[in-house]
Amino acid sequence: MALATQVQDAERQQAALAARKEALELGLARKDGAGALLARHRRDRAVCWARWPPC
């Protein structure tokens, strides 16, 4: 295998790993955001039910 081909393969693999890392980071950010929204929804719902009549 020629050196140029090896370099191209290495660059392609590096780009694929960088894209995967970015996708995983975005997935984690979404999960954190979803968790925050759920926590707020539960807190708001609890406050709502603490008042009568419910919201």
N, C-alpha and C positions, 0 to 999 in steps of 0.2 A: 504494500500500500504506500503510495507516495506521501511525502510529508504534507503537501498541500491538502490532500484528502483527509488526513488525520486532523489537521488544524480545523478544517470545515466541520468535521464530525464533532470535534470538541466544542466548537462555537455553537453548533446546533444543540448539543446536549446542555450546554450552559444556558442558552436561551430558554430551553424547555423547562429546566429546573427553576429559573428565575420566574417564569410565568406561573409555574405550579406554586411557588412560594407566595407570589402575589395573590393568587386565587385563594390560597389557604388563609392568608391574612385578611382578605375581604370577607371570607366566610366567618372568621372569628369576630370581626367587627360587627357583622350583621347579627350574630348570636348575642353579643353584648348589648347591642341596641334593642333587640327583641326582648331580652331579659329586663332591660330598663323599662320598656313600654309595658310589659306584663306587670312588673312591680308597681308601676304608677297606676295602672288600671285597677289592680287589687286594692291599693291604698285609697284611690278615689271611690271605689265601690264601697269600701268599709266606711268611709266618711259619709257617703250618701246614705247608707243604711243606718248610720248612727242618728241621723235626723229622721223625724217622722213627719209627714209621709215620705216614703222613699222618692228619690229623684226620678 
